[in-house]
Amino acid sequence: MKQNLGIILIVLGALMLIISYFADLMDYNFYNIGALIIIIAGIVTHIIVTKRS
């Protein structure tokens, strides 16, 4: 589970962006910025976990 944490965060952020598109939430910047932060955290987490193992 620990090795997949980064991938899970990336997918969660992408799903948030997809949901915001279809639910007409594209005008709310805090929602999109939150999804972007989750995606970036997922990428960084994936790199760190992959380097350590």
C-alpha positions as CSV (number, residue, x, y, z in Angstrom):
1,M,0.0,0.0,0.0
2,K,2.8,2.4,0.8
3,Q,4.3,2.0,-2.6
4,N,1.1,2.9,-4.3
5,L,0.3,6.0,-2.2
6,G,1.8,8.4,-4.9
7,I,-0.2,6.8,-7.7
8,I,-3.4,6.9,-5.6
9,L,-2.9,10.6,-4.9
10,I,-2.3,11.3,-8.6
11,V,-5.5,9.4,-9.6
12,L,-7.5,11.1,-6.8
13,G,-6.4,14.6,-8.1
14,A,-7.2,13.7,-11.7
15,L,-10.6,12.4,-10.6
16,M,-11.3,15.7,-8.8
17,L,-10.5,17.6,-12.0
18,I,-12.8,15.3,-14.1
19,I,-15.6,15.7,-11.6
20,S,-15.2,19.4,-11.5
21,Y,-15.5,19.6,-15.3
22,F,-18.7,17.6,-15.4
23,A,-20.2,19.1,-12.2
24,D,-19.6,22.6,-13.5
25,L,-17.1,23.5,-10.8
26,M,-14.5,24.8,-13.1
27,D,-15.1,28.4,-11.9
28,Y,-14.0,27.6,-8.4
29,N,-10.3,28.1,-8.2
30,F,-9.9,26.6,-4.7
31,Y,-11.2,23.2,-6.0
32,N,-8.8,23.2,-9.0
33,I,-5.8,24.3,-6.9
34,G,-6.6,21.6,-4.4
35,A,-6.6,19.0,-7.1
36,L,-3.3,20.4,-8.5
37,I,-1.7,20.2,-5.0
38,I,-2.8,16.7,-4.6
39,I,-1.4,15.7,-8.0
40,I,2.0,17.3,-7.2
41,A,2.1,15.7,-3.8
42,G,1.4,12.4,-5.4
43,I,4.2,12.8,-7.9
44,V,6.7,13.8,-5.2
45,T,5.5,11.0,-2.9
46,H,5.9,8.5,-5.7
47,I,9.4,9.7,-6.5
48,I,10.5,9.5,-2.8
49,V,9.0,6.1,-2.2
50,T,10.5,4.7,-5.4
51,K,13.9,6.0,-4.5
52,R,13.9,4.5,-1.1
53,S,12.9,1.0,-2.2
